Amino acid sequence: MKKHHLLTALLAISVAAFFGCKSGSDSMTTGPGGPELEGSDTEQASANDIDNPESGHPSGSASFGKFSAIRFETDSASIRPGDRGTLNQVGDYLKNNPSAKILVAGNCDERGTAEYNRALGQRRAQAARSALRSKGISADRISTVSYGEDKPVGSWEQNRRDDFGIIE
């Protein structure tokens, strides 16, 4: 029981450190839990912003479905080689449509705590964002959100994903 509380406290501290860290850079490092953001100038939306167009957040009118989702292994935010094609399609779309913006929505399966899944979903969205940035896409054209486990679509494997929405 004490071990569980210690692990929960360590996770809470890690999540707080992850979201509290802002250095203005856009680099990522890989740690034991997958890529961790060292700093970011991304516009980060909350799940409530996306679900509520009245929030004034530009992603309130994101349309999903134009691009395939990319999938992740359990407890991982590493982009799989087979998903590079989807990221290339998204990058090409953004290059060919200079006024377009994209929302990357990170998702998780239901295993783990809500807090852990929200943080993992954000790391997944940031991994895709970083891949798009490496293709020359400007940071101000890529927003991220983590739905954690809140938007399931099927099996655990199907829920470990990033979805891409075009912001209209």
N, CA and C of each residue as an Amber inpcrd file, in Angstrom:
protein
   504
   0.8140000  -1.1910000   0.0000000   0.0000000   0.0000000   0.0000000
   0.8620000   1.2620000   0.0000000   1.9100000   1.2950000   0.8370000
   2.7880000   2.4540000   0.8720000   3.5010000   2.6280000  -0.4630000
   3.8850000   1.5200000  -1.0830000   4.5610000   1.5760000  -2.3780000
   3.6540000   2.2260000  -3.4260000   2.3610000   1.9020000  -3.3960000
   1.3980000   2.4840000  -4.3260000   1.3160000   3.9930000  -4.1390000
   1.2760000   4.4540000  -2.8880000   1.1970000   5.8890000  -2.6200000
   2.4710000   6.6000000  -3.0610000   3.6290000   5.9550000  -2.8600000
   4.8910000   6.5310000  -3.2870000   4.9290000   6.6540000  -4.8100000
   4.4870000   5.6140000  -5.5160000   4.4650000   5.6610000  -6.9790000
   3.5090000   6.7350000  -7.4820000   2.3520000   6.8520000  -6.8300000
   1.3770000   7.8800000  -7.2080000   1.9630000   9.2740000  -7.0050000
   2.6540000   9.4760000  -5.8880000   3.2630000  10.7750000  -5.6140000
   4.3550000  11.0830000  -6.6310000   5.1810000  10.0940000  -6.9550000
   6.2370000  10.3060000  -7.9570000   5.6500000  10.6340000  -9.3170000
   4.5790000   9.9540000  -9.6850000   3.9240000  10.2380000 -10.9590000
   3.3740000  11.6600000 -10.9720000   2.7430000  12.0740000  -9.8830000
   2.1810000  13.4250000  -9.8050000   3.2890000  14.4800000  -9.9390000
   4.4200000  14.2380000  -9.2890000   5.5410000  15.1740000  -9.3840000
   6.0760000  15.2160000 -10.8150000   6.1840000  14.0400000 -11.4430000
   6.6710000  13.9770000 -12.8200000   5.7550000  14.7360000 -13.7630000
   4.4470000  14.5490000 -13.6040000   3.4810000  15.2360000 -14.4550000
   3.5660000  16.7380000 -14.2350000   3.6620000  17.1480000 -12.9750000
   3.7700000  18.5800000 -12.6800000   5.0390000  19.1660000 -13.2860000
   6.1400000  18.4410000 -13.1790000   7.3920000  18.9200000 -13.7580000
   7.2910000  18.9850000 -15.2720000   6.6510000  17.9900000 -15.8820000
   6.4990000  17.9340000 -17.3330000   5.7130000  19.1310000 -17.8410000
   4.5780000  19.4300000 -17.2200000   3.7450000  20.5190000 -17.7020000
   4.2360000  21.8800000 -17.2370000   5.0470000  21.9220000 -16.2150000
   5.5250000  23.1960000 -15.7020000   6.7980000  23.6670000 -16.3630000
   7.4140000  22.8490000 -17.1800000   8.7070000  23.1710000 -17.7780000
   8.5200000  23.9460000 -19.0690000   9.0040000  25.1890000 -19.1290000
   8.9400000  26.0180000 -20.3250000  10.2820000  26.6810000 -20.5320000
  10.9880000  26.3230000 -21.5890000  12.2630000  26.9720000 -21.8500000
  12.2680000  27.6990000 -23.1880000  11.1940000  27.5570000 -23.9610000
  11.1220000  28.2180000 -25.2500000  11.7520000  27.4200000 -26.3770000
  12.4080000  26.3130000 -26.0580000  12.9850000  25.4980000 -27.1230000
  11.9640000  24.4830000 -27.5820000  12.3150000  23.7090000 -28.5800000
  11.3720000  22.7380000 -29.1230000  12.0090000  21.3640000 -29.2050000
  13.0110000  21.1000000 -28.3480000  13.7100000  19.8240000 -28.4380000
  13.0690000  18.7970000 -27.5340000  13.3000000  17.5340000 -27.8840000
  12.7580000  16.4410000 -27.0970000  13.9010000  15.5100000 -26.7400000
  13.7680000  14.8820000 -25.5720000  14.7140000  13.8510000 -25.1950000
  13.9270000  12.5950000 -24.9080000  14.5760000  11.4810000 -24.9850000
  13.8890000  10.2370000 -24.7100000  14.2740000   9.7610000 -23.3340000
  13.2620000   9.5280000 -22.5090000  13.4700000   9.0170000 -21.1650000
  12.8450000   7.6520000 -21.0540000  12.7790000   7.1080000 -19.8450000
  12.2460000   5.7700000 -19.6670000  10.8050000   5.6340000 -20.1050000
  10.0200000   6.6960000 -20.0340000   8.6180000   6.6260000 -20.4260000
   8.3810000   7.0920000 -21.8430000   9.4230000   7.2710000 -22.6330000
   9.2870000   7.7730000 -23.9940000   9.7710000   9.2000000 -24.0690000
   9.4880000   9.8800000 -25.1800000   9.9710000  11.2420000 -25.3360000
   9.3750000  12.1540000 -24.2780000  10.2020000  13.0550000 -23.7760000
   9.7230000  14.0510000 -22.8390000  10.0750000  15.4070000 -23.3940000
   9.1480000  16.3260000 -23.3110000   9.3580000  17.6600000 -23.8400000
  10.2290000  18.4520000 -22.8900000  11.2970000  19.0460000 -23.4200000
  12.1260000  19.9060000 -22.5990000  11.5370000  21.3040000 -22.5320000
  10.8690000  21.7120000 -23.5490000  10.2540000  23.0310000 -23.5990000
   9.5000000  23.1370000 -24.8970000   8.5010000  24.0200000 -24.9540000
   7.7100000  24.0700000 -26.1620000   7.0360000  25.4140000 -26.3130000
   6.9170000  25.8410000 -27.5520000   6.1740000  27.0550000 -27.8290000
   4.8430000  26.7090000 -28.4800000   4.3820000  25.4830000 -28.2900000
   3.1370000  25.0420000 -28.8890000   1.9290000  25.6490000 -28.1950000
   0.8720000  25.7870000 -28.9440000  -0.3950000  26.1650000 -28.3630000
  -1.0280000  24.8770000 -27.8730000  -1.2710000  24.7970000 -26.5760000
  -1.8110000  23.5670000 -26.0150000  -3.2660000  23.8030000 -25.6450000
  -4.1330000  23.0040000 -26.2070000  -5.5580000  23.1030000 -25.9250000
  -5.9280000  22.0830000 -24.8720000  -6.9640000  22.3880000 -24.1360000
  -7.4760000  21.3780000 -23.2150000  -8.6170000  20.6430000 -23.9070000
  -8.9720000  19.4940000 -23.3780000 -10.0660000  18.7150000 -23.9560000
 -11.3480000  19.5330000 -23.9450000 -11.5690000  20.3330000 -22.9140000
 -12.7750000  21.1490000 -22.8530000 -12.8030000  22.1860000 -23.9690000
 -11.6450000  22.7480000 -24.3290000 -11.5940000  23.7170000 -25.4200000
 -12.0460000  23.0860000 -26.7300000 -11.6060000  21.8500000 -26.9820000
 -11.9220000  21.1990000 -28.2360000 -13.3980000  20.8410000 -28.2940000
 -13.9390000  20.3880000 -27.1890000 -15.3360000  19.9860000 -27.1560000
 -16.2870000  21.1740000 -27.1090000 -15.7830000  22.3520000 -26.7980000
 -16.6290000  23.5170000 -26.6170000 -16.1790000  24.6550000 -27.5280000
 -16.7960000  24.7770000 -28.7110000 -16.3970000  25.8370000 -29.6340000
 -16.5860000  27.2370000 -29.0470000 -17.3980000  27.3780000 -28.0150000
 -17.6150000  28.6740000 -27.3860000 -16.3880000  29.1420000 -26.6090000
 -15.4150000  28.2750000 -26.4130000 -14.2380000  28.6050000 -25.6100000
 -13.3720000  29.6710000 -26.2710000 -13.5690000  29.8850000 -27.5720000
 -12.7490000  30.8550000 -28.2770000 -11.4370000  30.2720000 -28.7680000
 -11.1400000  29.0540000 -28.4150000  -9.9100000  28.4120000 -28.8930000
 -10.0960000  28.0770000 -30.3570000  -9.1210000  28.3490000 -31.2180000
  -9.2940000  28.1240000 -32.6470000  -9.5580000  26.6720000 -33.0090000
  -9.1970000  25.7520000 -32.1340000  -9.3980000  24.3500000 -32.4640000
 -10.8170000  23.8930000 -32.1500000 -11.6760000  24.8000000 -31.7080000
 -13.0620000  24.4320000 -31.4400000 -13.7580000  23.9310000 -32.6890000
 -13.2020000  24.2100000 -33.8730000 -13.8230000  23.7680000 -35.1090000
 -12.8840000  22.8650000 -35.9140000 -12.1360000  22.0310000 -35.2070000
 -11.2370000  21.0990000 -35.8980000 -12.0480000  19.9880000 -36.5290000
 -11.6970000  19.6230000 -37.7670000 -12.3810000  18.5240000 -38.4310000
 -11.4110000  17.3610000 -38.5940000 -11.8190000  16.2120000 -38.0530000
 -10.9900000  15.0160000 -38.0560000 -11.4390000  14.0900000 -39.1800000
 -10.5680000  13.1640000 -39.5720000 -10.9430000  12.1450000 -40.5360000
 -10.2390000  12.2280000 -41.8720000  -9.5840000  13.3450000 -42.1860000
  -8.8780000  13.4600000 -43.4590000  -7.6270000  12.5810000 -43.4720000
  -7.0140000  12.4070000 -42.2990000  -5.7780000  11.6350000 -42.1880000
  -5.9930000  10.4280000 -41.2850000  -5.2410000   9.3650000 -41.5610000
  -5.2770000   8.1860000 -40.6980000  -4.6590000   8.5370000 -39.3510000
  -5.0900000   7.8400000 -38.3290000  -4.4580000   7.9850000 -37.0170000
  -3.1220000   7.2590000 -37.0440000  -2.2100000   7.7130000 -36.2150000
  -0.9890000   6.9520000 -36.0100000  -1.1270000   6.2330000 -34.6700000
  -0.5030000   5.0760000 -34.5480000  -0.6620000   4.2190000 -33.3750000
   0.6340000   4.1340000 -32.5760000   0.4980000   3.7690000 -31.3140000
   1.6310000   3.6700000 -30.4060000   1.6030000   2.3430000 -29.6710000
   2.7800000   1.9150000 -29.2520000   2.8910000   0.7440000 -28.3890000
   2.4460000   1.1440000 -26.9830000   2.1840000   0.1550000 -26.1390000
   1.7770000   0.3970000 -24.7570000   2.8290000   1.2340000 -24.0310000
   2.3860000   2.2470000 -23.3050000   3.2560000   3.1090000 -22.4960000
   4.3610000   3.7760000 -23.3140000   4.1180000   4.0550000 -24.5610000
   5.1410000   4.6300000 -25.4290000   4.6130000   5.8530000 -26.1610000
   5.5130000   6.7820000 -26.4070000   5.2100000   7.9380000 -27.2460000
   6.1610000   7.9880000 -28.4400000   6.7550000   6.8500000 -28.7670000
   7.6770000   6.7700000 -29.9030000   6.9030000   6.5100000 -31.1900000
   7.2040000   7.2990000 -32.2060000   6.5730000   7.1350000 -33.5140000
   7.0890000   5.8420000 -34.1400000   6.1760000   5.0040000 -34.5880000
   6.5720000   3.7470000 -35.2350000   6.9390000   4.0280000 -36.6950000
   7.9220000   3.2900000 -37.2320000   8.3430000   3.5110000 -38.6220000
   7.1730000   3.4290000 -39.6190000   6.2190000   2.5520000 -39.3840000
   5.0970000   2.3980000 -40.2950000   4.1520000   3.5880000 -40.3300000
   4.2620000   4.4890000 -39.3590000   3.3820000   5.6560000 -39.2990000
   4.0110000   6.9070000 -39.9080000   5.2440000   6.7880000 -40.3840000
   5.9120000   7.9370000 -41.0110000   5.1640000   8.4040000 -42.2610000
   4.5190000   7.4600000 -42.9660000   3.7610000   7.8250000 -44.1660000
   2.6220000   8.7820000 -43.8520000   1.9080000   8.5210000 -42.7690000
   0.8220000   9.4190000 -42.3630000   1.3740000  10.7880000 -42.0050000
   2.4770000  10.8140000 -41.2610000   3.0770000  12.1060000 -40.9030000
   3.5530000  12.8490000 -42.1530000   4.0560000  12.1180000 -43.1400000
   4.4390000  12.7560000 -44.4110000   3.2240000  13.3500000 -45.1100000
   2.0950000  12.6390000 -45.0890000   0.8610000  13.1590000 -45.7020000
   0.4050000  14.4380000 -45.0060000   0.4270000  14.4340000 -43.6760000
   0.0190000  15.6250000 -42.9220000   0.9760000  16.7730000 -43.2340000
   2.2700000  16.4950000 -43.2250000   3.2630000  17.5290000 -43.5370000
   3.0900000  18.0820000 -44.9450000   2.8720000  17.2010000 -45.9160000
   2.6580000  17.6500000 -47.3040000   1.4040000  18.5070000 -47.4130000
   0.3420000  18.1030000 -46.7220000  -0.8980000  18.8900000 -46.7340000
  -0.6230000  20.3080000 -46.2080000   0.0910000  20.3830000 -45.0840000
   0.3740000  21.6900000 -44.5000000   1.2800000  22.5230000 -45.4080000
   2.2320000  21.9020000 -46.0600000   3.1090000  22.6280000 -46.9830000
   2.3300000  23.1410000 -48.1880000   1.3740000  22.3600000 -48.6740000
   0.5840000  22.7430000 -49.8460000  -0.5780000  23.6720000 -49.5110000
  -0.8780000  23.8350000 -48.2370000  -1.9670000  24.6990000 -47.7730000
  -1.4070000  25.6150000 -46.6860000  -0.6930000  26.6710000 -47.0760000
   0.0550000  27.4810000 -46.1130000  -0.7750000  28.1640000 -45.0330000
  -2.0730000  28.3020000 -45.2380000  -2.8850000  28.9260000 -44.1900000
  -3.5320000  27.8930000 -43.2630000  -3.3780000  26.6240000 -43.5870000
  -3.9880000  25.5640000 -42.7740000  -3.2360000  25.3700000 -41.4650000
  -3.9770000  24.9610000 -40.4490000  -3.4100000  24.6000000 -39.1460000
  -3.9260000  23.2180000 -38.7970000  -3.1940000  22.5440000 -37.9180000
  -3.5430000  21.1710000 -37.5630000  -3.6140000  21.0380000 -36.0450000
  -4.5090000  20.1780000 -35.6040000  -4.6010000  19.8060000 -34.1900000
  -4.1850000  18.3550000 -34.0750000  -3.2120000  18.0720000 -33.2230000
  -2.7970000  16.7010000 -32.9520000  -3.3990000  16.3210000 -31.6070000
  -4.2640000  15.2960000 -31.6210000  -4.9610000  14.8600000 -30.4110000
  -4.4040000  13.5210000 -29.9570000  -3.7370000  13.5180000 -28.7990000
  -3.1650000  12.3040000 -28.2350000  -4.2020000  11.5290000 -27.4340000
  -4.2060000  10.2200000 -27.6020000  -5.1740000   9.3470000 -26.9340000
  -4.4660000   8.1480000 -26.3290000  -5.1190000   7.5190000 -25.3540000
  -4.5680000   6.3510000 -24.6550000  -5.6600000   5.3150000 -24.4640000
  -5.2240000   4.0910000 -24.1670000  -6.2020000   3.1040000 -23.7490000
  -6.5390000   3.3570000 -22.2790000  -7.4550000   2.5840000 -21.7440000
  -7.9870000   2.8590000 -20.4060000  -7.1050000   2.3960000 -19.2590000
  -6.0270000   1.6950000 -19.5610000  -5.1430000   1.2290000 -18.4900000
  -4.3400000   2.4030000 -17.9490000  -4.1140000   2.4410000 -16.6650000
  -3.3970000   3.5410000 -16.0310000  -4.3660000   4.5520000 -15.4530000
  -3.8360000   5.4580000 -14.6460000  -4.6830000   6.4830000 -14.0360000
  -5.0320000   7.5480000 -15.0640000  -6.0540000   8.3050000 -14.7800000
  -6.4620000   9.3880000 -15.6820000  -5.3170000  10.3880000 -15.8580000
  -4.6000000  10.6880000 -14.7710000  -3.4990000  11.6510000 -14.8370000
  -2.3630000  11.1180000 -15.7170000  -2.0160000   9.8500000 -15.5120000
  -0.9540000   9.2420000 -16.3180000  -1.3460000   9.2500000 -17.8000000
  -2.5820000   8.8520000 -18.0890000  -3.0300000   8.7840000 -19.4770000
  -3.0930000  10.1650000 -20.1290000  -3.4690000  11.1760000 -19.3650000
  -3.4920000  12.5370000 -19.9150000  -2.0600000  12.9700000 -20.2720000
  -1.0990000  12.6840000 -19.3870000   0.3010000  13.0500000 -19.6590000
   0.8650000  12.2410000 -20.8300000   0.5590000  10.9560000 -20.8900000
   1.0290000  10.1220000 -21.9980000   0.4160000  10.5810000 -23.3180000
  -0.8640000  10.9050000 -23.3120000  -1.5070000  11.4180000 -24.5210000
  -0.8440000  12.6990000 -25.0030000  -0.4380000  13.5610000 -24.0550000
   0.2340000  14.7970000 -24.4370000   1.6160000  14.5070000 -25.0140000
   2.3460000  13.5510000 -24.4260000   3.6530000  13.1840000 -24.9790000
   3.5000000  12.6290000 -26.3920000   2.4510000  11.8620000 -26.6160000
   2.2050000  11.3220000 -27.9640000   1.9160000  12.4420000 -28.9560000
   1.0730000  13.3770000 -28.5640000   0.7730000  14.5060000 -29.4450000
   2.0390000  15.3210000 -29.7080000   2.8600000  15.5160000 -28.6820000
   4.1000000  16.2740000 -28.8450000   5.0860000  15.5480000 -29.7610000
   5.0940000  14.2170000 -29.7150000   5.9840000  13.4520000 -30.5930000
   5.6110000  13.6790000 -32.0580000   4.3210000  13.6520000 -32.3600000
   3.8710000  13.9090000 -33.7330000   4.1620000  15.3600000 -34.1180000
   3.9490000  16.2760000 -33.1860000   4.2350000  17.6850000 -33.4390000
   5.7130000  17.8720000 -33.7680000   6.5650000  17.2310000 -32.9980000
   8.0020000  17.3300000 -33.2320000   8.3740000  16.7830000 -34.6180000
   7.7490000  15.6780000 -35.0080000   8.0090000  15.1100000 -36.3320000
   7.5780000  16.0790000 -37.4320000   6.4510000  16.7370000 -37.2560000
   5.9920000  17.7140000 -38.2470000   6.9010000  18.9380000 -38.2720000
   7.3540000  19.3700000 -37.0980000   8.2850000  20.5040000 -37.0370000
   9.5810000  20.1730000 -37.7820000  10.0230000  18.8990000 -37.7020000
  11.2560000  18.5120000 -38.3830000  11.0920000  18.5410000 -39.9010000
   9.8600000  18.5930000 -40.3720000   9.5750000  18.6990000 -41.8060000
   9.4380000  20.1600000 -42.2380000   9.7070000  21.0760000 -41.3090000
   9.6760000  22.4950000 -41.6420000   8.3450000  23.1830000 -41.3830000
   7.4390000  22.5360000 -40.7100000   6.1400000  23.1490000 -40.4110000
   6.2970000  24.0630000 -39.1980000   5.8100000  25.2780000 -39.3120000
   5.9210000  26.2760000 -38.2520000   5.1330000  25.8560000 -37.0010000
   5.7060000  26.1330000 -35.8480000   5.0840000  25.7590000 -34.5710000
   3.6950000  26.3730000 -34.3910000   3.4890000  27.5690000 -34.9080000
   2.1930000  28.2220000 -34.7060000   1.0780000  27.6000000 -35.5420000
   1.4070000  26.6150000 -36.3700000   0.3980000  25.9320000 -37.1810000
   0.0160000  24.5710000 -36.6060000   0.6060000  24.2040000 -35.4620000
   0.3700000  22.8840000 -34.8750000  -0.0480000  23.0480000 -33.4120000
  -1.2830000  22.7150000 -33.1080000  -1.7630000  22.7030000 -31.7230000
  -1.8360000  21.2600000 -31.2560000  -1.7450000  21.0620000 -29.9570000
  -1.8530000  19.7190000 -29.3980000  -2.8870000  19.6980000 -28.2900000
  -3.4610000  18.5250000 -28.0960000  -4.3830000  18.2940000 -26.9880000
  -4.2390000  16.8300000 -26.5850000  -4.4630000  16.5480000 -25.3210000
  -4.4870000  15.1690000 -24.8670000  -5.8850000  14.8510000 -24.3710000
  -6.4790000  13.8200000 -24.9390000  -7.7580000  13.3380000 -24.4430000
  -7.5600000  12.2040000 -23.4400000  -6.3100000  11.7620000 -23.2720000
  -6.0690000  10.6430000 -22.3710000  -6.9020000   9.4510000 -22.8080000
  -7.6860000   8.9250000 -21.8940000  -8.5270000   7.7560000 -22.1750000
  -9.9760000   8.1430000 -22.4680000 -10.2610000   9.4430000 -22.6080000
 -11.6370000   9.9410000 -22.6710000 -12.3610000   9.7350000 -23.9980000
 -11.6470000   9.4020000 -25.0750000 -12.2920000   9.2630000 -26.3910000
 -11.9500000   7.9140000 -27.0190000 -12.4200000   6.8230000 -26.3980000
 -12.1000000   5.4950000 -26.9480000 -12.8240000   5.2500000 -28.2650000
 -12.1650000   4.4610000 -29.1370000 -12.7680000   4.1020000 -30.4220000
 -12.8390000   2.5980000 -30.6340000 -12.2780000   1.8200000 -29.7330000
 -12.2900000   0.3730000 -29.9240000 -11.3930000  -0.3260000 -28.9210000
 -10.5550000  -1.2160000 -29.4370000  -9.6650000  -2.0090000 -28.5900000
  -8.5710000  -1.1310000 -27.9850000  -7.8310000  -1.7000000 -27.0400000
  -6.7150000  -0.9680000 -26.4470000  -5.7540000  -0.4880000 -27.5310000
  -5.4300000  -1.3640000 -28.4740000  -4.4890000  -0.9950000 -29.5380000
  -5.0310000   0.1780000 -30.3590000  -6.3070000   0.1900000 -30.6710000
  -6.9060000   1.2720000 -31.4620000  -6.9300000   2.5850000 -30.6910000
  -6.9660000   2.5070000 -29.3680000  -7.0500000   3.7180000 -28.5510000
  -5.6890000   4.3670000 -28.2960000  -4.6140000   3.6540000 -28.5320000
  -3.2650000   4.2130000 -28.3670000  -2.8990000   4.9130000 -29.6740000
  -3.3100000   6.1800000 -29.8100000  -3.2130000   6.8260000 -31.1110000
  -3.0990000   8.3420000 -30.9970000  -2.7050000   8.9490000 -32.1090000
  -2.8270000  10.3900000 -32.3430000  -3.7890000  10.5600000 -33.5080000
  -4.7350000  11.4470000 -33.3510000  -5.6310000  11.8460000 -34.4360000
  -5.2060000  13.2320000 -34.9150000  -5.4630000  13.5160000 -36.1810000
  -5.0990000  14.8000000 -36.7670000  -6.3620000  15.5070000 -37.2530000
  -6.5880000  16.7100000 -36.7650000  -7.7430000  17.4900000 -37.1850000
  -7.2970000  18.7800000 -37.8460000  -7.9440000  19.1060000 -38.9260000
  -7.6590000  20.3750000 -39.6120000  -8.4570000  21.4600000 -38.9040000
  -7.7720000  22.5040000 -38.5080000  -8.4290000  23.6220000 -37.8230000
  -8.9560000  24.5720000 -38.8880000 -10.2550000  24.7640000 -38.8580000
 -10.9010000  25.6070000 -39.8770000 -11.0980000  27.0100000 -39.3800000
